[in-house]
Structure formats: C-alpha cells, structure tokens
C-alpha cells in the first residue's frame, strides 16, 4: 500500500528486457526489480534512546508541572525539524478526581497535501503516582517506558522519513497525546486517555481520517513481548496482520508474537470508536505477569535502566518495513 518505487528506472529496464525475453520472463524479472528498488532505511536505536533520555531528563511530565511545559516545548521544536507542519492543540480536560487539567496534543504532519494518510500516536505525559509500588507511592514516575519510549520511536521515525525518500502520495501524522495516564480504575475506564478522547472528537484537521493507525505504548523495555491486543484485532485486524508480517520480514517475529493479548483500555480505543480509524496498539504484555504488564509498570522502576535499544530497534525497524514494503 505504501511502497516507494523508482518508476522511471523500472520503465527503462523493462524496455531493455523486451528485446531478449518473452512476456512471462519479463513479468518475473520486473517483479524482482520492483522488490529490489524498495530500500528500507535503517532505524537508529541510539538516536531513539537519546530521545527517551532527553524526555526523562526534564523530570516527570505531569500536567501542571514545569517539566511538562519544558518537555512540550522541546517536542514541538523537534517535530518542527522533522515534519512539514506542526499543530498544537491546547485545551482543558476534567480528570476523574474532578480536577481541571491543561492538555496539549502535539501533531507533526509529513506530506500534508496527501489524501491517503497513516496515523502514528503515543502519549507523552507521565503518571502522577507510583500506585503499583508496595506500598503505593504518591510520587510521580519517570515514565521512561510508559510514555517516553513510544514518543521516542515516533520522533526517530519522523527523523528517518525526513532524511530518506518516501512516497509523496502518503501522508504521515505523528500524534503525541497528553493526559493519558492520569486515570484510575476506581474512576472508570474513561478517566484514561483524555487527550486522545479530545482529539478523536476534535481532530487537528476538520474531518480528518486515515487508512490505518498505530499506537505505541511501552515499547522500550528489555525482553518485551508484543502479542496481538484484543481491540486491535476487533477493530483493525488487517492493519495488525500487515504490521506483524512486516515484523517477520524485518527479522523481529520473536518480539511480535501471534498470541492473543487481552483487551487493553488505551489511546487507540477512542480513535477506533469515535474517529473510526482502524488503529492497533503495539504494547508490551509479558507472559505470566500478575498485572498483565511489565514489573516496572506504574512504579519508580520505570526509568532508563529498563530501556533496551534492541527493543527500540525491533519496533522502529518494523514500522519502517511496514511503511516501505506494504
């Protein structure tokens, strides 16, 4: 769907082939040439790692904090480097504890005039409490994995696309949503993903839609396992199939397993249900975990020590494989 082809070069080679081969051989040869023309750029895990470290260096990105404001300025600046257009969507949302919180969704747009679009998203805020500590802590977490890792992969993806040829008929939208992790179970499922809920009802471009959406959540930890999450299969099965096939082609099937994952309330749910964009969730769901998530989830162990460049490479290279070869 998103393949980049050197059409002019193919035409010249095709004409030459007609002089010495029959039509069947021409067809096979041209198919091989077409495949050879697709060069998938390399995802730089070191760069992605540095983007995580920079976010964590600001401190916990909790709404109404200086760290949150400083990180927002940096994210906006970087997306302005790598994207053609950047939108800042400022609003206020009502949290489950009835507090009114500032919310800033940041959207980087590549090829803004293209009608066919692919949406990538991740949340950039961090959790205000370490409620999975024993005993629970009221102190905010670094959120190196649960927040910063997904953002970092998308930042590096946009940097790579800026530096390499890409099909101009396909537009890419990088959506960094805010106030995802302020929710609590006792407040209800709708207390999560507040920024994504707002964007789904009020997209940055009126009537916005995309052919596919991919959410990244907790994509940087050591020994990560990405099974096929339930809502992803329900709403966007064909996108899931394409991305997992890309992971296999890129050599990362050990990360992207064909096992069933649970239904996870995450930013992709409002995008699917409200915006009607078929969107999957690439999320680390380890086998045998009592919470369903990594042991560092919602604890102070979610820091730079948990981040693994091999996992970042697996996710980022899979996304590039998906974009360049489908």
C-alpha positions in Angstrom: 0.0 0.0 0.0 2.8 2.4 0.9 5.6 1.2 -1.4 8.0 3.7 -2.8 9.1 2.8 -6.4 11.6 4.3 -8.8 9.1 4.2 -11.7 11.4 5.8 -14.3 14.2 3.3 -13.7 11.8 0.4 -14.0 10.5 1.7 -17.3 13.9 1.8 -18.9 14.9 -1.7 -17.6 11.5 -3.1 -18.7 12.1 -1.9 -22.3 15.5 -3.4 -22.4 14.2 -6.7 -21.2 11.6 -7.0 -24.0 14.4 -7.4 -26.6 15.6 -10.7 -25.2 12.9 -12.4 -23.1 9.4 -13.5 -23.5 6.5 -11.9 -21.7 6.4 -14.4 -18.8 10.1 -13.9 -18.1 9.7 -10.1 -18.3 7.0 -10.3 -15.7 9.1 -12.3 -13.3 12.2 -10.1 -13.9 10.2 -6.9 -13.4 8.8 -8.2 -10.1 12.3 -8.9 -8.9 13.4 -5.5 -9.9 10.4 -3.9 -8.2 11.3 -5.6 -5.0 15.0 -4.6 -5.3 14.1 -1.0 -5.7 12.5 -0.9 -2.2 15.3 0.0 0.1 14.0 0.2 3.7 16.0 2.8 5.7 17.6 1.8 9.0 16.1 2.8 12.3 18.7 4.3 14.7 18.1 2.8 18.2 20.9 5.0 19.7 19.0 8.1 18.5 15.7 6.8 19.9 17.4 6.0 23.2 18.7 9.6 23.4 15.2 10.9 22.8 14.0 8.9 25.8 16.8 10.2 27.9 16.0 13.8 27.0 12.4 13.4 28.0 13.2 11.7 31.3 15.8 14.5 31.9 13.0 17.0 32.2 11.5 15.1 35.1 8.1 13.5 35.3 5.9 15.1 32.6 2.8 15.6 34.8 0.2 18.1 33.7 0.5 21.5 35.5 4.3 21.0 36.1 7.3 22.8 34.8 8.7 19.5 33.5 5.5 19.1 31.4 5.8 22.6 29.9 9.6 22.3 29.2 9.1 18.9 27.5 6.3 20.2 25.4 8.5 23.0 24.1 11.2 20.5 23.2 8.9 18.1 21.5 7.4 20.9 19.5 10.8 22.1 18.4 12.0 18.6 17.3 8.8 17.9 15.3 9.3 21.3 13.6 12.7 20.0 12.5 11.4 16.7 11.1 7.8 17.5 9.9 6.3 19.8 7.3 3.7 21.2 9.7 3.1 21.1 13.4 -0.2 21.7 15.2 -0.6 22.5 18.9 -4.0 21.5 20.3 -4.4 23.2 23.6 -7.4 22.5 25.8 -8.5 21.7 29.3 -9.9 18.3 30.4 -11.8 17.2 33.5 -9.9 14.4 35.3 -11.5 11.6 37.3 -10.8 13.4 40.5 -12.7 16.4 39.1 -9.6 18.5 38.6 -9.4 20.6 35.5 -6.1 19.9 33.8 -4.3 21.6 30.9 -4.0 19.2 27.9 -1.6 19.7 25.0 -1.8 17.4 22.0 1.1 17.9 19.6 0.7 16.8 16.0 3.5 16.6 13.4 2.4 16.3 9.8 4.5 14.9 6.9 3.2 15.4 3.3 0.3 17.5 4.5 -1.4 17.6 1.0 -1.5 13.8 0.6 -5.0 12.5 0.8 -4.0 8.9 1.9 -2.8 9.1 5.4 -1.3 6.9 8.2 -1.6 7.9 11.8 1.0 7.1 14.5 0.4 8.0 18.1 1.8 7.7 21.6 1.2 9.5 24.9 3.8 11.9 26.2 2.6 12.6 29.8 3.8 10.6 32.7 1.9 9.1 35.6 1.5 11.3 38.7 1.6 8.3 41.2 3.5 5.1 41.5 0.4 3.2 42.6 1.9 -0.3 41.8 4.6 0.2 44.4 4.3 -1.8 47.6 3.2 0.3 49.5 1.8 2.7 46.8 3.7 6.0 46.4 2.2 9.4 45.7 5.3 10.5 43.8 5.3 10.7 40.0 7.4 8.3 37.9 10.0 8.9 35.2 7.9 7.0 32.7 10.9 6.1 30.5 8.9 3.2 29.0 5.3 4.1 29.7 5.3 7.3 27.7 8.8 8.3 26.6 9.6 5.1 24.7 6.7 5.4 22.3 7.3 9.1 21.7 11.0 8.5 21.1 10.3 5.8 18.5 8.0 8.2 16.6 10.5 11.0 16.9 13.2 8.8 15.3 10.7 7.6 12.7 9.9 11.1 11.6 13.7 11.9 11.5 14.4 8.9 9.3 11.5 9.8 7.0 12.8 13.4 6.7 16.2 12.1 5.6 15.0 9.5 3.1 12.8 9.3 0.0 9.2 8.4 0.7 6.1 8.1 -1.3 4.7 11.6 -1.6 1.2 10.3 -2.1 1.2 9.0 1.5 0.9 11.5 4.4 2.1 10.6 7.9 0.7 12.1 11.1 2.6 11.9 14.4 0.1 12.5 17.2 1.5 12.9 20.7 -1.4 12.8 23.1 -1.5 14.3 26.6 -3.2 13.3 29.9 -3.3 9.6 29.1 -2.0 8.3 32.4 -3.9 10.4 34.9 -6.7 7.8 35.3 -7.5 5.3 38.0 -9.6 2.1 37.9 -12.0 3.4 40.5 -12.6 6.5 38.4 -13.7 4.4 35.4 -12.1 3.5 32.1 -13.0 6.9 30.6 -10.6 8.6 33.2 -7.7 7.4 31.0 -6.7 8.7 27.5 -8.2 12.1 28.0 -6.1 13.7 25.3 -6.9 11.0 22.8 -10.6 11.3 23.6 -10.4 15.1 23.0 -8.5 14.7 19.7 -10.9 12.0 18.5 -13.8 14.3 18.9 -11.9 17.4 17.7 -9.2 16.4 15.3 -6.5 18.9 14.3 -7.9 19.0 10.7 -11.7 19.0 10.3 -13.0 15.6 9.0 -9.6 14.0 9.5 -9.3 10.3 8.7 -6.5 7.8 7.9 -6.3 4.4 6.3 -4.5 3.0 9.4 -3.5 4.0 12.9 -0.7 2.5 15.0 -0.4 3.3 18.8 2.9 2.7 20.6 2.7 2.1 24.4 5.6 0.7 26.5 7.8 -0.3 23.5 11.2 0.1 25.1 11.7 -2.4 27.9 14.1 -5.3 28.0 12.6 -8.7 26.9 9.4 -7.0 25.6 6.6 -9.2 24.1 4.0 -7.7 21.8 1.1 -10.1 21.4 -2.0 -9.2 19.4 -4.1 -6.9 21.6 -7.8 -7.6 21.7 -9.3 -4.2 20.5 -6.6 -4.2 17.7 -7.9 -7.5 16.4 -11.5 -6.4 16.8 -11.3 -3.0 15.0 -8.2 -3.2 12.8 -7.4 -6.8 12.0 -5.9 -6.1 8.6 -3.6 -3.5 10.0 -2.5 -5.9 12.7 -1.8 -8.6 10.0 0.3 -6.2 7.9 2.4 -4.9 10.8 3.1 -8.4 12.2 4.0 -9.5 8.7 6.4 -6.6 8.5 8.0 -7.5 11.8 8.6 -11.0 10.4 10.2 -9.6 7.3 12.4 -7.3 9.3 13.5 -10.3 11.5 11.7 -9.4 14.7 9.0 -12.1 15.0 10.4 -13.1 18.4 9.1 -9.7 19.7 5.8 -9.6 17.7 4.1 -12.9 18.7 0.9 -14.3 17.2 -0.5 -15.0 20.7 -3.7 -13.3 21.8 -3.4 -10.3 24.1 -6.1 -9.0 26.4 -8.3 -6.0 25.6 -6.4 -3.0 26.8 -8.1 0.4 27.5 -5.6 2.7 25.8 -5.4 5.6 23.4 -6.4 3.5 20.4 -9.9 2.8 21.8 -11.3 6.4 21.2 -9.5 6.6 17.9 -11.3 3.4 16.8 -14.7 4.1 18.4 -15.0 7.8 17.9 -12.8 8.7 14.9 -13.4 5.3 13.2 -9.8 5.0 12.2 -8.7 1.3 12.3 -5.9 1.5 14.9 -3.8 -1.1 16.6 -1.9 -1.0 19.9 1.7 -2.2 20.0 2.1 -2.8 23.7 4.3 -4.9 25.9 2.3 -7.6 27.6 4.6 -10.1 29.3 3.6 -13.8 29.8 2.6 -14.7 33.4 2.6 -11.1 34.7 0.2 -10.7 37.7 -0.8 -7.2 36.4 -0.6 -8.1 32.7 2.1 -5.6 32.2 5.9 -5.4 33.0 7.0 -5.4 36.6 8.2 -1.8 36.2 4.7 -0.7 35.2 3.4 2.3 37.3 6.5 2.0 39.6 9.7 4.0 40.1 11.5 1.2 38.3 10.1 2.7 35.0 13.4 4.6 34.5 16.3 4.5 32.0 17.5 1.2 33.5 14.6 -0.7 32.0 15.2 0.6 28.4 16.8 -1.7 25.9 18.0 -0.5 22.5 17.3 -3.9 20.9 13.6 -3.5 21.7 13.6 0.1 20.3 15.2 -1.2 17.1 12.7 -4.1 16.8 9.7 -1.7 17.0 11.2 1.1 14.9 12.5 -1.1 12.1 9.2 -2.9 11.9 7.4 0.4 11.4 9.7 1.3 8.6 9.3 -2.1 7.0 5.6 -1.6 7.1 5.7 1.8 5.5 8.1 1.0 2.8 7.0 -2.5 1.7 3.2 -2.8 2.1 
